[in-house]
Structure formats: structure tokens, C-alpha cells
């Protein structure tokens, strides 16, 4: 009987913690769906950060994949206040720099093909 009481008490505490976290996220003006997308984008940012170190060595297909995934990450980060992700700013900035470099490189290659 005591074990059932302990389990019910623990479940109630877990439920109360979840409700408190959701309320704090909502009070910060963030939608839960956007926050969940941010959590997923944070994992993707770590992967893109590793790829951004070698963006000059990427094949055109890898560049396209990098660009599309980076756009998804940027979109998710734009929905969240920067104070939440300020610890990840260095990674974000490096991925953004690689994104911009790839875009400029691809744009100049397309212009060179169009000129010829």
C-alpha cells in the first residue's frame, strides 16, 4: 500500500514539474511547438557546426543539403528569444558564416556559367 502511495506522489510531482515548465515557456511568449522545434534545431546545429568547418570541401550536393538544413535551423532559432540560446551563439555564427560563403560561391558560379 505504501508503494502505491509513493508512486502516486512521484507521478503527481512529475506532472506538476511538467506543467510548471510549460507555463514558464508560455509566459516567456514562446509557443510549445516552437520550443520543441528549437530543441530539435539545436541538435541539428551541432551537426551543421561540424560540417561548417569543411564547407570548402563539400560537393555541390552536400552544399545544397547544408543550405536547406541551415535554413531550417535559422528559422527555428528566429522564433526563440536570443537570451535562451546565447550559449550556442558561436556555433550559430559559424554556421551562418559558412551558409553565407556557400551561397556567395554558388551564386558566383552560376553567374560565371551564365556569362559564358
N, C-alpha and C positions, 0 to 999 in steps of 0.2 A: 504494500500500500504506500509506503514511504517513497519507493522508487517511482511510482506513477506521479506522485505529488512533485517530486524533483523534476521529472521530465516535463510536466505541465508548466512548472515555474520557469524552466530553461526555455521552453518554446515561447512563453509569454515575453521573456526578456529579449529573445532574438527578434520577435515580432516588433516589440517596442523600439529596438535599435534600428530596424529597417524603416519603420515609419518616421523616426526622428531624422534619419539620413535623407529620406525622400522629402520631408518638409524643409530641411535646410537647403537642399538643392533647389526646390521650388521657390523658397524665399530669396535665393540669390538671383532669381529671374531666369533660371535655366530649365528648359523642358527636359524631362527624364529621357526621352528618346534622343535628344541632342547630346545629353551627358553620356549615354551608353555609346553613341556613335563616336564621341570623343575618346572614350576608353579604348575602343577598337582602333581608332586612328592613332592613338598613342603607341600601340603595338606595331602598327604599320610604319610609323615614323622611325622607330628603331631600325627596322629593316631597310628603309629608304636611306637612312643615315649611313649605313654600311655601304650601300650602293653609290651614294653620292661621292664617296672617296675615290671611286674609279669611273666616274661618268665619262671621262675621255676615252676609255677603253670599251665602252658599250657598243654593241651592234645597233643598227638603226631600229630593229625590232625591240631590243631591250630599252632603248631610249623612249620609244612610244609607250611601253608598259610603265616605265618610270614616270613619265609625264602624266599619264592617266591616274596612276596611284597617288602621285604627289598632289594632283588637283583634288582628289577625294579627301586627303589629309588636310589640305589647306581649308577646304570647305567646312570640315568638321571643327577645326580649330577656330575658324571665324565665328562660330556660333557660341563659343565659350569665352567668358571674360579672361583676359590675358593674365590676371593675377593667379588663376587656377593653374596655368601651365608655364609660369615663368621659369621653373626649374628646367624645362625642356627647350627653352628659347634658343640655346646654342645649336642644338640639333636641328631645330626648325629653321634657323637662319642658314645653316649649311645646306640643308635640303633645298631651301628656296634659292640659294645661290646656284646650286647645281641645276635646278629646274630652269632658271633664267639663262644659264650658259648653254644648256641643251637647246632651249627654244631659239636663242640667237644663232647658234650653229646651224640648226635645221633651217631656219629662215634664210640665212646667207647661202646655204647650199641650194635651196630652192630658187633663190634669185639668180645664182650663177647658172643653173640649168635653164632658166627662162631666158637669160641673156644670150646664151649660145644658140 
